[in-house]
C-alpha cells in the first residue's frame, strides 16, 4: 500500500511539474529582447514606429484568434502574419517553440515584446502602450487616445 501511494505521489508530482513548466513556457514575456526580426523576412518590411509580427502554423487552432486580438488592441499598427508551415526556416531562425508567437517590433527590427500563446487585447494594448511611450518619446503627439484604450 505504501509503495502504491509513493508511486501515485511521484506521478502526481511529475504531472504538476509538467503542467507548471508548460504554463510558464506559454507565458514567456520579454521586453527589450536582444534578438531582432530581419525586415527582409517580413513582407513589405517593417513600417512605422512599431509593427506586430506574429508567427502561425497550419495546425495552430489558437492562431485563428490572433488577427482579431491584434486589431482590437492596436488598430493603428500594422500587423503581419508569418506562417512557419510555409516558411519553416523562420522557425529555426527565430527559435520558435510554439505558435502563436507574437512579437512587437520597432522599426529597426528589435523585438520589444514577445508573447507565446494567446492573450487578451487589453494586455496586449498595455504592453504596446508602454513600448510606444518608450519608442516615441518626444516625437510629436501620440496617436493613442482614451477612445483607443476603451476600444481595446
C-alpha positions as CSV (number, residue, x, y, z in Angstrom):
1,X,0.0,0.0,0.0
2,X,2.8,2.4,0.9
3,X,4.6,1.7,-2.4
4,X,1.4,2.4,-4.3
5,X,0.9,5.8,-2.5
6,X,4.6,6.6,-3.1
7,X,4.2,5.9,-6.9
8,X,1.0,7.8,-7.0
9,X,2.7,10.8,-5.3
10,X,5.6,10.7,-7.7
11,X,3.3,10.5,-10.7
12,X,1.2,13.4,-9.4
13,X,4.3,15.4,-8.7
14,X,5.6,14.9,-12.2
15,X,2.2,15.8,-13.7
16,X,2.2,19.0,-11.7
17,X,5.8,19.8,-12.7
18,X,5.0,19.3,-16.4
19,X,1.8,21.5,-16.2
20,X,3.6,24.3,-14.4
21,X,6.5,24.2,-16.8
22,X,4.2,24.2,-19.8
23,X,2.1,27.1,-18.4
24,X,5.3,29.1,-17.6
25,X,6.6,28.4,-21.1
26,X,3.4,29.5,-22.7
27,X,3.5,32.8,-20.9
28,X,7.0,33.8,-21.6
29,X,7.2,37.5,-21.8
30,X,10.3,39.6,-22.6
31,X,10.8,43.2,-23.1
32,X,13.8,44.8,-24.6
33,X,14.8,41.5,-26.1
34,X,18.3,41.2,-27.6
35,X,17.1,39.5,-30.8
36,X,15.8,41.1,-33.9
37,X,13.4,40.3,-36.7
38,X,15.0,40.8,-40.1
39,X,12.9,43.3,-42.1
40,X,13.6,41.1,-45.2
41,X,11.6,38.3,-43.5
42,X,8.5,40.5,-43.2
43,X,6.5,41.0,-46.5
44,X,6.5,44.8,-47.1
45,X,9.2,45.3,-44.4
46,X,8.7,47.0,-41.1
47,X,6.8,50.2,-41.1
48,X,6.0,52.9,-38.6
49,X,7.5,53.0,-35.1
50,X,6.0,49.6,-34.2
51,X,4.9,46.5,-36.1
52,X,3.2,43.5,-34.7
53,X,4.7,40.3,-36.2
54,X,3.0,37.0,-35.3
55,X,4.0,33.5,-36.2
56,X,1.4,31.0,-37.1
57,X,1.3,27.4,-38.4
58,X,-1.0,25.3,-40.4
59,X,-2.4,23.3,-37.4
60,X,-2.5,26.0,-34.8
61,X,-6.0,26.4,-33.6
62,X,-5.3,29.4,-31.4
63,X,-3.7,31.3,-34.3
64,X,-7.1,32.0,-35.8
65,X,-7.8,34.4,-32.9
66,X,-4.6,36.5,-33.2
67,X,-5.6,38.9,-36.0
68,X,-8.8,39.9,-34.1
69,X,-6.8,40.3,-30.8
70,X,-4.2,42.5,-32.5
71,X,-6.9,44.5,-34.3
72,X,-8.8,45.1,-31.1
73,X,-5.6,46.0,-29.2
74,X,-3.9,48.3,-31.7
75,X,-5.8,49.1,-34.9
76,X,-3.3,51.8,-35.7
77,X,-0.4,49.4,-36.0
78,X,0.5,47.3,-39.0
79,X,0.4,43.6,-38.2
80,X,1.9,40.8,-40.3
81,X,1.4,37.0,-40.0
82,X,4.3,34.8,-40.8
83,X,3.3,31.1,-41.4
84,X,6.1,28.8,-40.4
85,X,4.4,25.9,-42.1
86,X,5.0,27.7,-45.4
87,X,8.4,29.1,-44.4
88,X,10.0,26.5,-42.0
89,X,13.4,28.2,-41.9
90,X,11.8,31.1,-39.9
91,X,11.0,28.7,-37.0
92,X,14.7,27.8,-36.7
93,X,16.0,31.3,-37.3
94,X,13.8,32.8,-34.6
95,X,14.0,29.8,-32.3
96,X,10.2,29.4,-32.2
97,X,9.0,26.6,-29.9
98,X,5.2,27.2,-30.3
99,X,2.6,29.1,-32.3
100,X,1.1,31.6,-32.0
101,X,4.1,33.7,-31.0
102,X,3.5,37.4,-31.0
103,X,6.4,40.0,-31.4
104,X,6.1,43.7,-31.2
105,X,9.0,45.0,-33.2
106,X,10.3,48.5,-33.6
107,X,11.3,50.0,-37.0
108,X,14.9,48.8,-36.5
109,X,13.7,45.3,-36.1
110,X,14.4,45.0,-32.4
111,X,11.9,42.7,-30.7
112,X,10.4,44.9,-27.9
113,X,7.9,42.3,-26.6
114,X,7.2,38.6,-27.1
115,X,4.2,36.5,-26.1
116,X,3.8,32.8,-26.7
117,X,0.2,31.8,-26.9
118,X,-2.9,33.9,-26.9
119,X,-3.6,36.9,-24.7
120,X,-6.4,39.3,-24.2
121,X,-6.5,42.6,-26.2
122,X,-6.2,44.7,-23.1
123,X,-3.0,43.0,-22.0
124,X,-1.5,43.5,-25.5
125,X,-2.7,47.1,-25.6
126,X,-1.0,47.8,-22.2
127,X,2.3,46.4,-23.5
128,X,2.1,48.2,-26.8
129,X,1.3,51.5,-25.0
130,X,4.3,51.1,-22.7
131,X,6.6,50.4,-25.7
132,X,5.0,53.2,-27.7
133,X,5.8,55.6,-24.8
134,X,9.4,54.4,-24.8
135,X,9.9,54.5,-28.5
136,X,8.1,57.6,-29.5
137,X,9.0,59.9,-26.6
138,X,9.1,63.5,-27.9
139,X,8.2,62.6,-31.4
140,X,5.0,64.6,-31.9
141,X,1.7,63.8,-30.4
142,X,0.8,60.2,-29.6
143,X,-1.9,58.5,-31.7
144,X,-3.1,56.7,-28.6
145,X,-6.2,58.2,-27.1
146,X,-8.7,57.4,-24.5
147,X,-11.0,56.1,-27.2
148,X,-8.3,53.7,-28.3
149,X,-8.0,52.5,-24.8
150,X,-11.7,52.0,-24.4
151,X,-11.9,50.1,-27.7
152,X,-9.3,47.7,-26.6
